[in-house]
Amino acid sequence: MTAHPLLALIDAPIIIGILIVGALLFGADKLPKLARSAGQAKKEFLVGQAEADEAAAKAREEARQRAAAQHADVMDNVEAGSISGESVPPPTPGSGTPTL
């Protein structure tokens, strides 16, 4: 993960200044509540992101299985003969089931 170039300009004095301005605007007693709610929001976001990633992976796997099933050879599940031993004729091109 790469950091944004503007984030490289933010150093300790700037962060301390932001905290001081925040304390002046919101009051010192509300800053812990704001930080706590921001942490909870981040946690919920990460949980939601993990759930979305899991759902996407499941959908990709189901799509892959459907594609594999569509491209599977139809003759893989056909036996060469029946139980009584009579042979099954091969399909004849151009002739199918007659329509009524």
Contacts in CASP RR format, 6 or more apart in sequence:
PFRMAT RR
TARGET T0000
AUTHOR 0000-0000-0000
METHOD contacts of the structure
MODEL  1
MTAHPLLALIDAPIIIGILIVGALLFGADKLPKLARSAGQAKKEFLVGQA
EADEAAAKAREEARQRAAAQHADVMDNVEAGSISGESVPPPTPGSGTPTL
19 31 0 8 1.000
22 31 0 8 1.000
23 31 0 8 1.000
26 34 0 8 1.000
78 88 0 8 1.000
79 88 0 8 1.000
80 87 0 8 1.000
80 88 0 8 1.000
81 87 0 8 1.000
81 88 0 8 1.000
82 88 0 8 1.000
END
